[in-house]
């Protein structure tokens, strides 16, 4: 279907075709593609007609349509396209204002029931809506946090299923299935998408979203502090420690490297959220649950610094930023017993050339913040390591 100039589009006809359950999916995809590509360049007259005619059916198509978990299926392509159209709409338009509550309900619905690709778009859409209509949508923010909390509660079973160590084995996980696509009848691969509520990729998007939404994040502290480890990684790390060695990066026994990177990224994003909560202005200081579990903070930080894949320097940098923010609080004393581990250049910086070039100044600044406050308690050996490292 040719792309018509905006002034010649029949939006009412487009709406009828998109709503028609018997219409060909390929034709619908063509219509949706043309609308998506032009929605942010329509004239004022056309955008008013577009919003009046197409926004209500698009909301219904997103809310009532059935989730699809096959990446390349026409149904999934079309559903993804609907979300892209909504994401490109002018958020300040009066029609969006009038439909803001219904729109955010539709986005949270996607987060609950749909696949990870659509859920990532839905999170971005939620944030865009909140930035413009925060005062009107405050009541809906808790619904978003409730979904995120459910994801954290499901984390243990998801990790066990994905990386082994549980009763199901690695093959039972939807994440594992998505990474190892089955063959269709014609021999081609079918890429499956994980459900949004059981996706490390979606979980990585959620912590920063809860900050932007300005919601009560305290419910998330407990599951962050007691995050489960991937069992093969834990065993490999303990075996290396028993040999007097330091395991850095992904264990060789973990076969699905991309899923493990997504898992550690989600954990690091969670630590960034925790650092934000700890440093947020509060008359009573950090939340009580953090104070009760403050001994876990250095252990969790050091474990994550060890577990971050070496091919993910950006994730390591974000983890270093979280460590620095926590060290800048009264919890810094809890890190001092681990100073020898933190003085190991490989832990904070990594071993790759890129990591050393990009992360060394950042990591050393974080370490300096800790050393400065306890400098009189350093041993001669530790002082020598610091002088050697900074020289």
Protein Blocks (a to p, Z undefined) as FASTA:
>chain_A
ZZddfklpcfklmmmmmmmmkbcfklmmmmmmmmmmmmmmccfklmmmmmmmmmmmmmmm
mmmpccdfbfklmklmmmmmmmmmmmmpcfkbmklmmmmmmmmmmmmmmmmmmcfklmmm
mmmmmmmmmmmmmmmmmmmmmmmmmmmmmmmmmmmmmmmmmngoianojmlpmklmmmmc
cddfkopacdddddfklcfklmmmmmmmmmmnopafklmmmmmmmcccdfklmmmmmmmm
mnopacedjdfklmblmlmmmmmmmmmmmmmmmmmmmmpccfklpafklmmmmmmmmmmm
mmmmmmpcfklmmlmmmmmmmmmmmmmmmklmmmmmmmmmmmpmklmnomcfklmmmmmm
mmmmmmmmmmmmmmmmpcfklmmmmmmmmZZ
